[in-house]
Amino acid sequence: KIKLKEKEAQGGSGSGFLINNSGHVVTNYHVIGSSKKVKIRTHEKNYIGKVIAIDRINDLALIKIATQKNSHLKLASND
C-alpha cells in the first residue's frame, strides 16, 4: 500500500497500490483530481509520481514512479 499526496497547493491525500515492477501505481481519480504530478510516500522512500492516465467515469488513475520493487500487487488473470 502506498500513500499519495497531491501537490501541497491542493492538499489532498489517499492511497494507491504498486501493480508491477515498472513503477506503475493505481489509485482513484478523486485522490489525484487534476494533478499532473503527485508526491508518493512508501514506508521506504518518497517519490514524485507522474500521472499517466485517468478515467473519471470509473474513478481510476495510473501513476508512474521511478522504482523497480519486487513487492507489488499481483492481479489475477481469472475470477
mmCIF file of the N, C-alpha and C atoms, coordinates in Angstrom:
data_MODEL
# 
_entry.id   MODEL 
# 
loop_
_atom_site.group_PDB 
_atom_site.id 
_atom_site.type_symbol 
_atom_site.label_atom_id 
_atom_site.label_alt_id 
_atom_site.label_comp_id 
_atom_site.label_asym_id 
_atom_site.label_entity_id 
_atom_site.label_seq_id 
_atom_site.pdbx_PDB_ins_code 
_atom_site.Cartn_x 
_atom_site.Cartn_y 
_atom_site.Cartn_z 
_atom_site.occupancy 
_atom_site.B_iso_or_equiv 
_atom_site.pdbx_formal_charge 
_atom_site.auth_seq_id 
_atom_site.auth_comp_id 
_atom_site.auth_asym_id 
_atom_site.auth_atom_id 
_atom_site.pdbx_PDB_model_num 
ATOM 1   N N  . LYS A 1 1  ? 0.843   -1.171  0.000   1.00 0.00 ? 1  LYS A N  1 
ATOM 2   C CA . LYS A 1 1  ? 0.000   0.000   0.000   1.00 0.00 ? 1  LYS A CA 1 
ATOM 3   C C  . LYS A 1 1  ? 0.886   1.230   0.000   1.00 0.00 ? 1  LYS A C  1 
ATOM 4   N N  . ILE A 1 2  ? 0.493   2.222   -0.785  1.00 0.00 ? 2  ILE A N  1 
ATOM 5   C CA . ILE A 1 2  ? 1.269   3.450   -0.945  1.00 0.00 ? 2  ILE A CA 1 
ATOM 6   C C  . ILE A 1 2  ? 0.381   4.628   -0.595  1.00 0.00 ? 2  ILE A C  1 
ATOM 7   N N  . LYS A 1 3  ? 0.917   5.590   0.143   1.00 0.00 ? 3  LYS A N  1 
ATOM 8   C CA . LYS A 1 3  ? 0.172   6.804   0.441   1.00 0.00 ? 3  LYS A CA 1 
ATOM 9   C C  . LYS A 1 3  ? 0.492   7.850   -0.619  1.00 0.00 ? 3  LYS A C  1 
ATOM 10  N N  . LEU A 1 4  ? -0.541  8.511   -1.113  1.00 0.00 ? 4  LEU A N  1 
ATOM 11  C CA . LEU A 1 4  ? -0.387  9.537   -2.132  1.00 0.00 ? 4  LEU A CA 1 
ATOM 12  C C  . LEU A 1 4  ? -0.736  10.889  -1.550  1.00 0.00 ? 4  LEU A C  1 
ATOM 13  N N  . LYS A 1 5  ? -0.032  11.904  -1.966  1.00 0.00 ? 5  LYS A N  1 
ATOM 14  C CA . LYS A 1 5  ? -0.347  13.248  -1.542  1.00 0.00 ? 5  LYS A CA 1 
ATOM 15  C C  . LYS A 1 5  ? -0.240  14.160  -2.746  1.00 0.00 ? 5  LYS A C  1 
ATOM 16  N N  . GLU A 1 6  ? -1.323  14.885  -3.043  1.00 0.00 ? 6  GLU A N  1 
ATOM 17  C CA . GLU A 1 6  ? -1.285  15.836  -4.139  1.00 0.00 ? 6  GLU A CA 1 
ATOM 18  C C  . GLU A 1 6  ? -0.302  16.949  -3.804  1.00 0.00 ? 6  GLU A C  1 
ATOM 19  N N  . LYS A 1 7  ? 0.029   17.742  -4.805  1.00 0.00 ? 7  LYS A N  1 
ATOM 20  C CA . LYS A 1 7  ? 0.907   18.884  -4.573  1.00 0.00 ? 7  LYS A CA 1 
ATOM 21  C C  . LYS A 1 7  ? 0.396   19.685  -3.384  1.00 0.00 ? 7  LYS A C  1 
ATOM 22  N N  . GLU A 1 8  ? 1.303   20.256  -2.631  1.00 0.00 ? 8  GLU A N  1 
ATOM 23  C CA . GLU A 1 8  ? 0.947   20.978  -1.410  1.00 0.00 ? 8  GLU A CA 1 
ATOM 24  C C  . GLU A 1 8  ? -0.132  22.027  -1.654  1.00 0.00 ? 8  GLU A C  1 
ATOM 25  N N  . ALA A 1 9  ? -0.132  22.659  -2.811  1.00 0.00 ? 9  ALA A N  1 
ATOM 26  C CA . ALA A 1 9  ? -1.109  23.699  -3.106  1.00 0.00 ? 9  ALA A CA 1 
ATOM 27  C C  . ALA A 1 9  ? -2.529  23.150  -3.081  1.00 0.00 ? 9  ALA A C  1 
ATOM 28  N N  . GLN A 1 10 ? -2.711  21.883  -3.432  1.00 0.00 ? 10 GLN A N  1 
ATOM 29  C CA . GLN A 1 10 ? -4.046  21.312  -3.493  1.00 0.00 ? 10 GLN A CA 1 
ATOM 30  C C  . GLN A 1 10 ? -4.379  20.525  -2.233  1.00 0.00 ? 10 GLN A C  1 
ATOM 31  N N  . GLY A 1 11 ? -3.402  19.886  -1.636  1.00 0.00 ? 11 GLY A N  1 
ATOM 32  C CA . GLY A 1 11 ? -3.543  19.316  -0.329  1.00 0.00 ? 11 GLY A CA 1 
ATOM 33  C C  . GLY A 1 11 ? -4.271  18.016  -0.087  1.00 0.00 ? 11 GLY A C  1 
ATOM 34  N N  . GLY A 1 12 ? -4.770  17.244  -0.998  1.00 0.00 ? 12 GLY A N  1 
ATOM 35  C CA . GLY A 1 12 ? -5.480  16.012  -0.674  1.00 0.00 ? 12 GLY A CA 1 
ATOM 36  C C  . GLY A 1 12 ? -4.547  14.868  -0.342  1.00 0.00 ? 12 GLY A C  1 
ATOM 37  N N  . SER A 1 13 ? -5.117  13.737  0.049   1.00 0.00 ? 13 SER A N  1 
ATOM 38  C CA . SER A 1 13 ? -4.318  12.531  0.256   1.00 0.00 ? 13 SER A CA 1 
ATOM 39  C C  . SER A 1 13 ? -5.202  11.316  0.038   1.00 0.00 ? 13 SER A C  1 
ATOM 40  N N  . GLY A 1 14 ? -4.569  10.170  -0.154  1.00 0.00 ? 14 GLY A N  1 
ATOM 41  C CA . GLY A 1 14 ? -5.299  8.935   -0.388  1.00 0.00 ? 14 GLY A CA 1 
ATOM 42  C C  . GLY A 1 14 ? -4.323  7.784   -0.429  1.00 0.00 ? 14 GLY A C  1 
ATOM 43  N N  . SER A 1 15 ? -4.756  6.658   -0.986  1.00 0.00 ? 15 SER A N  1 
ATOM 44  C CA . SER A 1 15 ? -3.875  5.502   -1.069  1.00 0.00 ? 15 SER A CA 1 
ATOM 45  C C  . SER A 1 15 ? -3.835  4.980   -2.500  1.00 0.00 ? 15 SER A C  1 
ATOM 46  N N  . GLY A 1 16 ? -2.826  4.162   -2.763  1.00 0.00 ? 16 GLY A N  1 
ATOM 47  C CA . GLY A 1 16 ? -2.674  3.545   -4.071  1.00 0.00 ? 16 GLY A CA 1 
ATOM 48  C C  . GLY A 1 16 ? -1.894  2.261   -3.918  1.00 0.00 ? 16 GLY A C  1 
ATOM 49  N N  . PHE A 1 17 ? -1.779  1.506   -5.008  1.00 0.00 ? 17 PHE A N  1 
ATOM 50  C CA . PHE A 1 17 ? -1.100  0.226   -4.973  1.00 0.00 ? 17 PHE A CA 1 
ATOM 51  C C  . PHE A 1 17 ? -0.126  0.098   -6.119  1.00 0.00 ? 17 PHE A C  1 
ATOM 52  N N  . LEU A 1 18 ? 1.093   -0.324  -5.817  1.00 0.00 ? 18 LEU A N  1 
ATOM 53  C CA . LEU A 1 18 ? 2.091   -0.627  -6.834  1.00 0.00 ? 18 LEU A CA 1 
ATOM 54  C C  . LEU A 1 18 ? 1.647   -1.912  -7.519  1.00 0.00 ? 18 LEU A C  1 
ATOM 55  N N  . ILE A 1 19 ? 1.516   -1.895  -8.861  1.00 0.00 ? 19 ILE A N  1 
ATOM 56  C CA . ILE A 1 19 ? 0.949   -3.057  -9.555  1.00 0.00 ? 19 ILE A CA 1 
ATOM 57  C C  . ILE A 1 19 ? 1.937   -3.802  -10.445 1.00 0.00 ? 19 ILE A C  1 
ATOM 58  N N  . ASN A 1 20 ? 3.159   -3.281  -10.601 1.00 0.00 ? 20 ASN A N  1 
ATOM 59  C CA . ASN A 1 20 ? 4.167   -4.018  -11.375 1.00 0.00 ? 20 ASN A CA 1 
ATOM 60  C C  . ASN A 1 20 ? 5.562   -3.535  -11.010 1.00 0.00 ? 20 ASN A C  1 
ATOM 61  N N  . ASN A 1 21 ? 6.577   -4.193  -11.557 1.00 0.00 ? 21 ASN A N  1 
ATOM 62  C CA . ASN A 1 21 ? 7.969   -3.823  -11.268 1.00 0.00 ? 21 ASN A CA 1 
ATOM 63  C C  . ASN A 1 21 ? 8.432   -2.605  -12.047 1.00 0.00 ? 21 ASN A C  1 
ATOM 64  N N  . SER A 1 22 ? 7.599   -2.079  -12.936 1.00 0.00 ? 22 SER A N  1 
ATOM 65  C CA . SER A 1 22 ? 7.961   -0.895  -13.718 1.00 0.00 ? 22 SER A CA 1 
ATOM 66  C C  . SER A 1 22 ? 7.616   0.400   -13.005 1.00 0.00 ? 22 SER A C  1 
ATOM 67  N N  . GLY A 1 23 ? 7.031   0.320   -11.821 1.00 0.00 ? 23 GLY A N  1 
ATOM 68  C CA . GLY A 1 23 ? 6.731   1.516   -11.043 1.00 0.00 ? 23 GLY A CA 1 
ATOM 69  C C  . GLY A 1 23 ? 5.361   2.112   -11.298 1.00 0.00 ? 23 GLY A C  1 
ATOM 70  N N  . HIS A 1 24 ? 4.417   1.324   -11.806 1.00 0.00 ? 24 HIS A N  1 
ATOM 71  C CA . HIS A 1 24 ? 3.063   1.820   -12.021 1.00 0.00 ? 24 HIS A CA 1 
ATOM 72  C C  . HIS A 1 24 ? 2.241   1.672   -10.746 1.00 0.00 ? 24 HIS A C  1 
ATOM 73  N N  . VAL A 1 25 ? 1.572   2.745   -10.386 1.00 0.00 ? 25 VAL A N  1 
ATOM 74  C CA . VAL A 1 25 ? 0.736   2.795   -9.193  1.00 0.00 ? 25 VAL A CA 1 
ATOM 75  C C  . VAL A 1 25 ? -0.688  3.102   -9.635  1.00 0.00 ? 25 VAL A C  1 
ATOM 76  N N  . VAL A 1 26 ? -1.652  2.345   -9.125  1.00 0.00 ? 26 VAL A N  1 
ATOM 77  C CA . VAL A 1 26 ? -3.060  2.620   -9.420  1.00 0.00 ? 26 VAL A CA 1 
ATOM 78  C C  . VAL A 1 26 ? -3.707  3.222   -8.177  1.00 0.00 ? 26 VAL A C  1 
ATOM 79  N N  . THR A 1 27 ? -4.552  4.219   -8.396  1.00 0.00 ? 27 THR A N  1 
ATOM 80  C CA . THR A 1 27 ? -5.280  4.878   -7.322  1.00 0.00 ? 27 THR A CA 1 
ATOM 81  C C  . THR A 1 27 ? -6.625  5.321   -7.879  1.00 0.00 ? 27 THR A C  1 
ATOM 82  N N  . ASN A 1 28 ? -7.359  6.082   -7.101  1.00 0.00 ? 28 ASN A N  1 
ATOM 83  C CA . ASN A 1 28 ? -8.630  6.619   -7.562  1.00 0.00 ? 28 ASN A CA 1 
ATOM 84  C C  . ASN A 1 28 ? -8.437  8.011   -8.152  1.00 0.00 ? 28 ASN A C  1 
ATOM 85  N N  . TYR A 1 29 ? -9.250  8.323   -9.154  1.00 0.00 ? 29 TYR A N  1 
ATOM 86  C CA . TYR A 1 29 ? -9.188  9.654   -9.766  1.00 0.00 ? 29 TYR A CA 1 
ATOM 87  C C  . TYR A 1 29 ? -9.485  10.732  -8.723  1.00 0.00 ? 29 TYR A C  1 
ATOM 88  N N  . HIS A 1 30 ? -10.463 10.481  -7.850  1.00 0.00 ? 30 HIS A N  1 
ATOM 89  C CA . HIS A 1 30 ? -10.804 11.521  -6.870  1.00 0.00 ? 30 HIS A CA 1 
ATOM 90  C C  . HIS A 1 30 ? -9.643  11.812  -5.919  1.00 0.00 ? 30 HIS A C  1 
ATOM 91  N N  . VAL A 1 31 ? -8.667  10.912  -5.816  1.00 0.00 ? 31 VAL A N  1 
ATOM 92  C CA . VAL A 1 31 ? -7.491  11.146  -4.971  1.00 0.00 ? 31 VAL A CA 1 
ATOM 93  C C  . VAL A 1 31 ? -6.557  12.167  -5.623  1.00 0.00 ? 31 VAL A C  1 
ATOM 94  N N  . ILE A 1 32 ? -6.379  12.067  -6.942  1.00 0.00 ? 32 ILE A N  1 
ATOM 95  C CA . ILE A 1 32 ? -5.411  12.951  -7.611  1.00 0.00 ? 32 ILE A CA 1 
ATOM 96  C C  . ILE A 1 32 ? -6.045  14.167  -8.269  1.00 0.00 ? 32 ILE A C  1 
ATOM 97  N N  . GLY A 1 33 ? -7.332  14.103  -8.586  1.00 0.00 ? 33 GLY A N  1 
ATOM 98  C CA . GLY A 1 33 ? -8.008  15.239  -9.215  1.00 0.00 ? 33 GLY A CA 1 
ATOM 99  C C  . GLY A 1 33 ? -7.316  15.662  -10.493 1.00 0.00 ? 33 GLY A C  1 
ATOM 100 N N  . SER A 1 34 ? -7.060  16.932  -10.649 1.00 0.00 ? 34 SER A N  1 
ATOM 101 C CA . SER A 1 34 ? -6.447  17.456  -11.875 1.00 0.00 ? 34 SER A CA 1 
ATOM 102 C C  . SER A 1 34 ? -4.920  17.518  -11.803 1.00 0.00 ? 34 SER A C  1 
ATOM 103 N N  . SER A 1 35 ? -4.330  16.955  -10.782 1.00 0.00 ? 35 SER A N  1 
ATOM 104 C CA . SER A 1 35 ? -2.868  16.991  -10.628 1.00 0.00 ? 35 SER A CA 1 
ATOM 105 C C  . SER A 1 35 ? -2.169  16.243  -11.754 1.00 0.00 ? 35 SER A C  1 
ATOM 106 N N  . LYS A 1 36 ? -1.043  16.748  -12.191 1.00 0.00 ? 36 LYS A N  1 
ATOM 107 C CA . LYS A 1 36 ? -0.204  16.081  -13.188 1.00 0.00 ? 36 LYS A CA 1 
ATOM 108 C C  . LYS A 1 36 ? 0.921   15.302  -12.521 1.00 0.00 ? 36 LYS A C  1 
ATOM 109 N N  . LYS A 1 37 ? 1.301   15.729  -11.321 1.00 0.00 ? 37 LYS A N  1 
ATOM 110 C CA . LYS A 1 37 ? 2.326   15.063  -10.533 1.00 0.00 ? 37 LYS A CA 1 
ATOM 111 C C  . LYS A 1 37 ? 1.832   14.984  -9.099  1.00 0.00 ? 37 LYS A C  1 
ATOM 112 N N  . VAL A 1 38 ? 2.228   13.916  -8.399  1.00 0.00 ? 38 VAL A N  1 
ATOM 113 C CA . VAL A 1 38 ? 1.835   13.730  -7.004  1.00 0.00 ? 38 VAL A CA 1 
ATOM 114 C C  . VAL A 1 38 ? 3.041   13.254  -6.199  1.00 0.00 ? 38 VAL A C  1 
ATOM 115 N N  . LYS A 1 39 ? 3.003   13.538  -4.914  1.00 0.00 ? 39 LYS A N  1 
ATOM 116 C CA . LYS A 1 39 ? 4.018   13.004  -4.006  1.00 0.00 ? 39 LYS A CA 1 
ATOM 117 C C  . LYS A 1 39 ? 3.528   11.644  -3.532  1.00 0.00 ? 39 LYS A C  1 
ATOM 118 N N  . ILE A 1 40 ? 4.411   10.661  -3.569  1.00 0.00 ? 40 ILE A N  1 
ATOM 119 C CA . ILE A 1 40 ? 4.069   9.320   -3.130  1.00 0.00 ? 40 ILE A CA 1 
ATOM 120 C C  . ILE A 1 40 ? 5.036   8.914   -2.030  1.00 0.00 ? 40 ILE A C  1 
ATOM 121 N N  . ARG A 1 41 ? 4.479   8.472   -0.910  1.00 0.00 ? 41 ARG A N  1 
ATOM 122 C CA . ARG A 1 41 ? 5.294   8.078   0.235   1.00 0.00 ? 41 ARG A CA 1 
ATOM 123 C C  . ARG A 1 41 ? 5.077   6.600   0.509   1.00 0.00 ? 41 ARG A C  1 
ATOM 124 N N  . THR A 1 42 ? 6.156   5.843   0.531   1.00 0.00 ? 42 THR A N  1 
ATOM 125 C CA . THR A 1 42 ? 6.097   4.441   0.948   1.00 0.00 ? 42 THR A CA 1 
ATOM 126 C C  . THR A 1 42 ? 6.757   4.348   2.314   1.00 0.00 ? 42 THR A C  1 
ATOM 127 N N  . HIS A 1 43 ? 6.786   3.161   2.874   1.00 0.00 ? 43 HIS A N  1 
ATOM 128 C CA . HIS A 1 43 ? 7.465   3.012   4.168   1.00 0.00 ? 43 HIS A CA 1 
ATOM 129 C C  . HIS A 1 43 ? 8.979   3.109   3.998   1.00 0.00 ? 43 HIS A C  1 
ATOM 130 N N  . GLU A 1 44 ? 9.469   3.049   2.749   1.00 0.00 ? 44 GLU A N  1 
ATOM 131 C CA . GLU A 1 44 ? 10.910  3.108   2.498   1.00 0.00 ? 44 GLU A CA 1 
ATOM 132 C C  . GLU A 1 44 ? 11.403  4.447   1.969   1.00 0.00 ? 44 GLU A C  1 
ATOM 133 N N  . LYS A 1 45 ? 10.592  5.119   1.140   1.00 0.00 ? 45 LYS A N  1 
ATOM 134 C CA . LYS A 1 45 ? 11.095  6.263   0.393   1.00 0.00 ? 45 LYS A CA 1 
ATOM 135 C C  . LYS A 1 45 ? 9.949   7.138   -0.088  1.00 0.00 ? 45 LYS A C  1 
ATOM 136 N N  . ASN A 1 46 ? 10.270  8.386   -0.445  1.00 0.00 ? 46 ASN A N  1 
ATOM 137 C CA . ASN A 1 46 ? 9.320   9.304   -1.065  1.00 0.00 ? 46 ASN A CA 1 
ATOM 138 C C  . ASN A 1 46 ? 9.627   9.416   -2.553  1.00 0.00 ? 46 ASN A C  1 
ATOM 139 N N  . TYR A 1 47 ? 8.599   9.566   -3.361  1.00 0.00 ? 47 TYR A N  1 
ATOM 140 C CA . TYR A 1 47 ? 8.740   9.669   -4.813  1.00 0.00 ? 47 TYR A CA 1 
ATOM 141 C C  . TYR A 1 47 ? 7.877   10.815  -5.333  1.00 0.00 ? 47 TYR A C  1 
ATOM 142 N N  . ILE A 1 48 ? 8.242   11.320  -6.492  1.00 0.00 ? 48 ILE A N  1 
ATOM 143 C CA . ILE A 1 48 ? 7.360   12.194  -7.254  1.00 0.00 ? 48 ILE A CA 1 
ATOM 144 C C  . ILE A 1 48 ? 6.812   11.332  -8.374  1.00 0.00 ? 48 ILE A C  1 
ATOM 145 N N  . GLY A 1 49 ? 5.503   11.198  -8.435  1.00 0.00 ? 49 GLY A N  1 
ATOM 146 C CA . GLY A 1 49 ? 4.862   10.372  -9.442  1.00 0.00 ? 49 GLY A CA 1 
ATOM 147 C C  . GLY A 1 49 ? 4.240   11.217  -10.529 1.00 0.00 ? 49 GLY A C  1 
ATOM 148 N N  . LYS A 1 50 ? 4.324   10.739  -11.760 1.00 0.00 ? 50 LYS A N  1 
ATOM 149 C CA . LYS A 1 50 ? 3.721   11.415  -12.902 1.00 0.00 ? 50 LYS A CA 1 
ATOM 150 C C  . LYS A 1 50 ? 2.409   10.709  -13.248 1.00 0.00 ? 50 LYS A C  1 
ATOM 151 N N  . VAL A 1 51 ? 1.324   11.472  -13.315 1.00 0.00 ? 51 VAL A N  1 
ATOM 152 C CA . VAL A 1 51 ? 0.028   10.913  -13.688 1.00 0.00 ? 51 VAL A CA 1 
ATOM 153 C C  . VAL A 1 51 ? 0.064   10.625  -15.188 1.00 0.00 ? 51 VAL A C  1 
ATOM 154 N N  . ILE A 1 52 ? -0.137  9.353   -15.563 1.00 0.00 ? 52 ILE A N  1 
ATOM 155 C CA . ILE A 1 52 ? -0.043  8.997   -16.979 1.00 0.00 ? 52 ILE A CA 1 
ATOM 156 C C  . ILE A 1 52 ? -1.380  8.623   -17.599 1.00 0.00 ? 52 ILE A C  1 
ATOM 157 N N  . ALA A 1 53 ? -2.391  8.314   -16.793 1.00 0.00 ? 53 ALA A N  1 
ATOM 158 C CA . ALA A 1 53 ? -3.716  8.012   -17.341 1.00 0.00 ? 53 ALA A CA 1 
ATOM 159 C C  . ALA A 1 53 ? -4.768  8.228   -16.262 1.00 0.00 ? 53 ALA A C  1 
ATOM 160 N N  . ILE A 1 54 ? -5.931  8.720   -16.687 1.00 0.00 ? 54 ILE A N  1 
ATOM 161 C CA . ILE A 1 54 ? -7.053  8.889   -15.766 1.00 0.00 ? 54 ILE A CA 1 
ATOM 162 C C  . ILE A 1 54 ? -8.325  8.363   -16.426 1.00 0.00 ? 54 ILE A C  1 
ATOM 163 N N  . ASP A 1 55 ? -9.264  7.935   -15.607 1.00 0.00 ? 55 ASP A N  1 
ATOM 164 C CA . ASP A 1 55 ? -10.584 7.512   -16.047 1.00 0.00 ? 55 ASP A CA 1 
ATOM 165 C C  . ASP A 1 55 ? -11.569 8.069   -15.025 1.00 0.00 ? 55 ASP A C  1 
ATOM 166 N N  . ARG A 1 56 ? -12.127 9.231   -15.341 1.00 0.00 ? 56 ARG A N  1 
ATOM 167 C CA . ARG A 1 56 ? -13.036 9.884   -14.388 1.00 0.00 ? 56 ARG A CA 1 
ATOM 168 C C  . ARG A 1 56 ? -14.288 9.063   -14.140 1.00 0.00 ? 56 ARG A C  1 
ATOM 169 N N  . ILE A 1 57 ? -14.834 8.446   -15.176 1.00 0.00 ? 57 ILE A N  1 
ATOM 170 C CA . ILE A 1 57 ? -16.084 7.695   -15.052 1.00 0.00 ? 57 ILE A CA 1 
ATOM 171 C C  . ILE A 1 57 ? -15.931 6.520   -14.084 1.00 0.00 ? 57 ILE A C  1 
ATOM 172 N N  . ASN A 1 58 ? -14.823 5.779   -14.190 1.00 0.00 ? 58 ASN A N  1 
ATOM 173 C CA . ASN A 1 58 ? -14.578 4.639   -13.309 1.00 0.00 ? 58 ASN A CA 1 
ATOM 174 C C  . ASN A 1 58 ? -13.750 4.993   -12.085 1.00 0.00 ? 58 ASN A C  1 
ATOM 175 N N  . ASP A 1 59 ? -13.440 6.288   -11.911 1.00 0.00 ? 59 ASP A N  1 
ATOM 176 C CA . ASP A 1 59 ? -12.714 6.801   -10.746 1.00 0.00 ? 59 ASP A CA 1 
ATOM 177 C C  . ASP A 1 59 ? -11.361 6.112   -10.559 1.00 0.00 ? 59 ASP A C  1 
ATOM 178 N N  . LEU A 1 60 ? -10.579 6.047   -11.658 1.00 0.00 ? 60 LEU A N  1 
ATOM 179 C CA . LEU A 1 60 ? -9.259  5.417   -11.620 1.00 0.00 ? 60 LEU A CA 1 
ATOM 180 C C  . LEU A 1 60 ? -8.189  6.356   -12.144 1.00 0.00 ? 60 LEU A C  1 
ATOM 181 N N  . ALA A 1 61 ? -6.965  6.162   -11.658 1.00 0.00 ? 61 ALA A N  1 
ATOM 182 C CA . ALA A 1 61 ? -5.814  6.916   -12.159 1.00 0.00 ? 61 ALA A CA 1 
ATOM 183 C C  . ALA A 1 61 ? -4.586  6.010   -12.123 1.00 0.00 ? 61 ALA A C  1 
ATOM 184 N N  . LEU A 1 62 ? -3.706  6.193   -13.097 1.00 0.00 ? 62 LEU A N  1 
ATOM 185 C CA . LEU A 1 62 ? -2.458  5.443   -13.176 1.00 0.00 ? 62 LEU A CA 1 
ATOM 186 C C  . LEU A 1 62 ? -1.305  6.419   -13.072 1.00 0.00 ? 62 LEU A C  1 
ATOM 187 N N  . ILE A 1 63 ? -0.371  6.113   -12.199 1.00 0.00 ? 63 ILE A N  1 
ATOM 188 C CA . ILE A 1 63 ? 0.779   6.971   -11.915 1.00 0.00 ? 63 ILE A CA 1 
ATOM 189 C C  . ILE A 1 63 ? 2.041   6.167   -12.142 1.00 0.00 ? 63 ILE A C  1 
ATOM 190 N N  . LYS A 1 64 ? 3.104   6.825   -12.601 1.00 0.00 ? 64 LYS A N  1 
ATOM 191 C CA . LYS A 1 64 ? 4.405   6.179   -12.818 1.00 0.00 ? 64 LYS A CA 1 
ATOM 192 C C  . LYS A 1 64 ? 5.414   6.791   -11.871 1.00 0.00 ? 64 LYS A C  1 
ATOM 193 N N  . ILE A 1 65 ? 6.126   5.911   -11.136 1.00 0.00 ? 65 ILE A N  1 
ATOM 194 C CA . ILE A 1 65 ? 7.223   6.360   -10.280 1.00 0.00 ? 65 ILE A CA 1 
ATOM 195 C C  . ILE A 1 65 ? 8.498   5.642   -10.700 1.00 0.00 ? 65 ILE A C  1 
ATOM 196 N N  . ALA A 1 66 ? 9.625   6.202   -10.338 1.00 0.00 ? 66 ALA A N  1 
ATOM 197 C CA . ALA A 1 66 ? 10.926  5.621   -10.686 1.00 0.00 ? 66 ALA A CA 1 
ATOM 198 C C  . ALA A 1 66 ? 11.339  4.615   -9.618  1.00 0.00 ? 66 ALA A C  1 
ATOM 199 N N  . THR A 1 67 ? 10.870  3.388   -9.747  1.00 0.00 ? 67 THR A N  1 
ATOM 200 C CA . THR A 1 67 ? 11.247  2.317   -8.831  1.00 0.00 ? 67 THR A CA 1 
ATOM 201 C C  . THR A 1 67 ? 11.096  0.983   -9.536  1.00 0.00 ? 67 THR A C  1 
ATOM 202 N N  . GLN A 1 68 ? 11.802  0.010   -9.049  1.00 0.00 ? 68 GLN A N  1 
ATOM 203 C CA . GLN A 1 68 ? 11.666  -1.347  -9.553  1.00 0.00 ? 68 GLN A CA 1 
ATOM 204 C C  . GLN A 1 68 ? 11.603  -2.281  -8.356  1.00 0.00 ? 68 GLN A C  1 
ATOM 205 N N  . LYS A 1 69 ? 10.488  -2.242  -7.684  1.00 0.00 ? 69 LYS A N  1 
ATOM 206 C CA . LYS A 1 69 ? 10.290  -3.067  -6.488  1.00 0.00 ? 69 LYS A CA 1 
ATOM 207 C C  . LYS A 1 69 ? 9.820   -4.447  -6.904  1.00 0.00 ? 69 LYS A C  1 
ATOM 208 N N  . ASN A 1 70 ? 10.128  -5.440  -6.101  1.00 0.00 ? 70 ASN A N  1 
ATOM 209 C CA . ASN A 1 70 ? 9.650   -6.789  -6.351  1.00 0.00 ? 70 ASN A CA 1 
ATOM 210 C C  . ASN A 1 70 ? 8.325   -7.059  -5.660  1.00 0.00 ? 70 ASN A C  1 
ATOM 211 N N  . SER A 1 71 ? 7.937   -6.228  -4.724  1.00 0.00 ? 71 SER A N  1 
ATOM 212 C CA . SER A 1 71 ? 6.725   -6.450  -3.948  1.00 0.00 ? 71 SER A CA 1 
ATOM 213 C C  . SER A 1 71 ? 5.597   -5.586  -4.492  1.00 0.00 ? 71 SER A C  1 
ATOM 214 N N  . HIS A 1 72 ? 4.834   -6.138  -5.429  1.00 0.00 ? 72 HIS A N  1 
ATOM 215 C CA . HIS A 1 72 ? 3.717   -5.392  -5.979  1.00 0.00 ? 72 HIS A CA 1 
ATOM 216 C C  . HIS A 1 72 ? 2.443   -6.230  -5.920  1.00 0.00 ? 72 HIS A C  1 
ATOM 217 N N  . LEU A 1 73 ? 1.316   -5.555  -6.063  1.00 0.00 ? 73 LEU A N  1 
ATOM 218 C CA . LEU A 1 73 ? 0.027   -6.228  -6.051  1.00 0.00 ? 73 LEU A CA 1 
ATOM 219 C C  . LEU A 1 73 ? -0.102  -7.046  -7.322  1.00 0.00 ? 73 LEU A C  1 
ATOM 220 N N  . LYS A 1 74 ? -0.295  -8.350  -7.201  1.00 0.00 ? 74 LYS A N  1 
ATOM 221 C CA . LYS A 1 74 ? -0.440  -9.215  -8.367  1.00 0.00 ? 74 LYS A CA 1 
ATOM 222 C C  . LYS A 1 74 ? -1.918  -9.324  -8.709  1.00 0.00 ? 74 LYS A C  1 
ATOM 223 N N  . LEU A 1 75 ? -2.238  -9.001  -9.958  1.00 0.00 ? 75 LEU A N  1 
ATOM 224 C CA . LEU A 1 75 ? -3.618  -9.061  -10.418 1.00 0.00 ? 75 LEU A CA 1 
ATOM 225 C C  . LEU A 1 75 ? -3.897  -10.443 -10.996 1.00 0.00 ? 75 LEU A C  1 
ATOM 226 N N  . ALA A 1 76 ? -5.012  -11.022 -10.627 1.00 0.00 ? 76 ALA A N  1 
ATOM 227 C CA . ALA A 1 76 ? -5.377  -12.360 -11.113 1.00 0.00 ? 76 ALA A CA 1 
ATOM 228 C C  . ALA A 1 76 ? -5.804  -12.316 -12.571 1.00 0.00 ? 76 ALA A C  1 
ATOM 229 N N  . SER A 1 77 ? -5.554  -13.394 -13.290 1.00 0.00 ? 77 SER A N  1 
ATOM 230 C CA . SER A 1 77 ? -5.970  -13.460 -14.684 1.00 0.00 ? 77 SER A CA 1 
ATOM 231 C C  . SER A 1 77 ? -7.279  -14.233 -14.847 1.00 0.00 ? 77 SER A C  1 
ATOM 232 N N  . ASN A 1 78 ? -7.870  -14.638 -13.746 1.00 0.00 ? 78 ASN A N  1 
ATOM 233 C CA . ASN A 1 78 ? -9.157  -15.328 -13.782 1.00 0.00 ? 78 ASN A CA 1 
ATOM 234 C C  . ASN A 1 78 ? -10.032 -14.848 -12.641 1.00 0.00 ? 78 ASN A C  1 
ATOM 235 N N  . ASP A 1 79 ? -11.237 -15.395 -12.557 1.00 0.00 ? 79 ASP A N  1 
ATOM 236 C CA . ASP A 1 79 ? -12.162 -14.988 -11.496 1.00 0.00 ? 79 ASP A CA 1 
ATOM 237 C C  . ASP A 1 79 ? -11.646 -15.405 -10.136 1.00 0.00 ? 79 ASP A C  1 
# 
